[in-house]
């Protein structure tokens, strides 16, 4: 968990540095031919649910006084975990959702 917290903090710092250094904001990087792993895709999805400029969790509709507090919320908050699970389930197809519910019952 601490490693994920450190990776998230490093990501935020890298993003800040990239935004400060890049005059070409909004442009998409060239495709490298590599596909994201499922974990990377989940992290990217979580990033879309966070406004680092406003220090806000868009999923929970909460704003925080610091990046550390926002990261701590993402890691430890039961509200965030519940909302994230609801969000993930809303993205599943009906057959995927049925398979997930079946596996949870077993």
Secondary structure, 3 states (H helix, E strand, C coil): CHHHHHHHHHHHHHHHHHHHHCCCCCCCCCCCCCCCCHHHHHHHHHHHCEECCCCEECCCCEECCCHHHHHHHHHHCHHHHHHHHHHHHHCCCHHHHHHHHHHHHC
